[in-house]
């Protein structure tokens, strides 16, 4: 405040001070408006984030279920592969064994059994008198 104490000087100085206060108030008002806009956008952003998290939570749950099913299928496939390897080993062991009965001896045995059966039928029929003499 200047030392000039005349009423017009006091009024002029008061007007200047009021103008500075109004400028500050206008500036604060603009800041408040920007803060309100920022808070509104922040609120919208938080609402969008909540919706996204809800969707992402469901997607994450589906992903976890899929990972669990994949792990279960992997375990089943591992067990199946192990079983297949054991079966293949057994088959290769069987292929390496010498055959117990050769084909020729099997045919000969079948022929002998067939001849024996025919002989038993013919002898039985002859004994019972079914064959002509």
C-alpha positions as CSV (number, residue, x, y, z in Angstrom):
1,X,0.0,0.0,0.0
2,X,1.4,3.3,-0.9
3,X,1.5,6.2,1.5
4,X,-0.9,8.2,-0.6
5,X,-3.9,8.5,1.6
6,X,-6.2,10.4,-0.6
7,X,-9.6,8.8,-1.1
8,X,-9.1,8.4,-4.9
9,X,-5.6,6.9,-4.3
10,X,-7.1,4.5,-1.7
11,X,-9.9,3.6,-4.1
12,X,-7.5,3.1,-7.0
13,X,-5.3,0.9,-4.9
14,X,-8.4,-1.1,-3.7
15,X,-9.5,-1.5,-7.3
16,X,-6.1,-2.8,-8.3
17,X,-6.1,-5.2,-5.4
18,X,-9.6,-6.4,-6.2
19,X,-8.6,-6.9,-9.9
20,X,-5.7,-9.0,-8.7
21,X,-8.0,-11.0,-6.4
22,X,-10.5,-11.4,-9.3
23,X,-7.7,-12.6,-11.6
24,X,-6.6,-15.1,-9.0
25,X,-10.2,-16.2,-8.4
26,X,-10.7,-16.6,-12.1
27,X,-7.5,-18.6,-12.3
28,X,-8.6,-20.7,-9.4
29,X,-12.0,-21.1,-11.0
30,X,-10.4,-22.4,-14.2
31,X,-8.2,-24.7,-12.1
32,X,-11.3,-26.0,-10.3
33,X,-13.1,-26.6,-13.7
34,X,-10.1,-28.4,-15.0
35,X,-9.9,-30.5,-11.8
36,X,-13.6,-31.3,-12.1
37,X,-13.1,-32.4,-15.7
38,X,-10.1,-34.4,-14.7
39,X,-12.1,-36.1,-11.8
40,X,-14.9,-36.8,-14.2
41,X,-12.5,-38.5,-16.7
42,X,-10.8,-40.3,-13.9
43,X,-14.2,-41.6,-12.7
44,X,-15.1,-42.8,-16.2
45,X,-11.6,-44.4,-16.5
46,X,-12.1,-46.2,-13.2
47,X,-15.5,-47.4,-14.4
48,X,-14.0,-48.6,-17.6
49,X,-11.2,-50.3,-15.7
50,X,-13.7,-52.1,-13.5
51,X,-15.5,-53.4,-16.5
52,X,-12.3,-54.5,-18.1
53,X,-11.1,-56.2,-14.9
54,X,-14.4,-58.0,-14.7
55,X,-14.0,-59.2,-18.3
56,X,-10.3,-60.0,-17.8
57,X,-11.2,-61.9,-14.6
58,X,-13.6,-64.1,-16.6
59,X,-11.0,-64.6,-19.3
60,X,-8.3,-65.3,-16.8
61,X,-10.6,-67.9,-15.2
62,X,-11.2,-69.5,-18.6
63,X,-7.5,-69.5,-19.2
64,X,-6.8,-71.2,-15.9
65,X,-9.4,-73.9,-16.7
66,X,-7.9,-74.4,-20.1
67,X,-4.4,-74.7,-18.7
68,X,-5.7,-77.3,-16.2
69,X,-7.5,-79.3,-18.9
70,X,-4.3,-79.1,-21.0
71,X,-2.2,-80.4,-18.1
72,X,-4.7,-83.2,-17.6
73,X,-4.6,-84.1,-21.3
74,X,-0.8,-83.9,-21.2
75,X,-0.8,-86.4,-18.3
76,X,-3.2,-88.7,-20.2
77,X,-1.0,-88.5,-23.3
78,X,2.1,-89.2,-21.3
79,X,0.4,-92.3,-19.7
80,X,-0.8,-93.4,-23.2
81,X,2.7,-93.0,-24.7
82,X,4.2,-95.0,-21.8
83,X,1.6,-97.7,-22.4
84,X,2.3,-97.7,-26.1
85,X,6.1,-97.9,-25.5
86,X,5.5,-100.9,-23.1
87,X,3.3,-102.6,-25.7
88,X,5.8,-102.0,-28.5
89,X,8.6,-103.4,-26.3
90,X,6.5,-106.5,-25.5
91,X,5.7,-107.0,-29.2
92,X,9.4,-106.7,-30.2
93,X,10.3,-109.2,-27.5
94,X,7.6,-111.6,-28.9
95,X,8.9,-111.1,-32.4
96,X,12.4,-112.0,-31.2
97,X,11.3,-115.3,-29.6
98,X,11.6,-118.4,-31.8
99,X,8.2,-119.7,-32.8
100,X,7.2,-122.6,-30.6
101,X,5.3,-124.4,-33.3
102,X,6.4,-124.2,-36.9
103,X,3.8,-124.0,-39.7
104,X,4.7,-127.3,-41.1
105,X,4.3,-129.1,-37.9
106,X,1.0,-127.4,-37.3
107,X,-0.3,-128.6,-40.7
108,X,1.0,-132.0,-40.0
109,X,-0.7,-132.1,-36.6
110,X,-3.9,-131.0,-38.1
111,X,-3.7,-133.7,-40.8
112,X,-3.0,-136.3,-38.2
113,X,-6.0,-135.2,-36.2
114,X,-8.2,-135.2,-39.3
115,X,-7.1,-138.7,-40.3
116,X,-7.6,-139.9,-36.8
117,X,-11.1,-138.5,-36.7
118,X,-12.0,-140.0,-40.0
119,X,-10.6,-143.4,-38.9
120,X,-12.7,-143.2,-35.7
121,X,-15.8,-142.4,-37.6
122,X,-15.3,-145.2,-40.2
123,X,-14.4,-147.8,-37.5
124,X,-17.4,-146.7,-35.4
125,X,-19.7,-147.1,-38.4
126,X,-18.2,-150.5,-39.3
127,X,-18.7,-151.7,-35.8
128,X,-22.3,-150.6,-35.6
129,X,-23.0,-152.1,-39.0
130,X,-23.7,-149.0,-40.9
131,X,-21.3,-149.7,-43.6
132,X,-22.2,-152.1,-46.4
133,X,-20.2,-155.4,-46.5
